[in-house]
Amino acid sequence: MPGPLETRKDLVQEAVESGATHVGRIATIVTGAVRDVAREIGSFATDVFEMREASGRALKEHAAEAEERAAREAAAADPDDAAA
């Protein structure tokens, strides 16, 4: 039968091993959460960049269409261009 000192040692050993196991599991959970958050932030940033690029393209297309419309209207309003 173990003595009181050995019993305490076994208790401390079990507590430390259990603590280490739980800390390791918690660290794994936290690491996974940080990775997932970083992935979502990166995905969101990509979406924002794509929206910004699409907005720029739409503005350029709108400006080009407005220029074409203005040129057609100017040509229709100028009778000298119609005779030529």
Long-range contacts (C-beta under 8 A, 24 or more apart in sequence): none
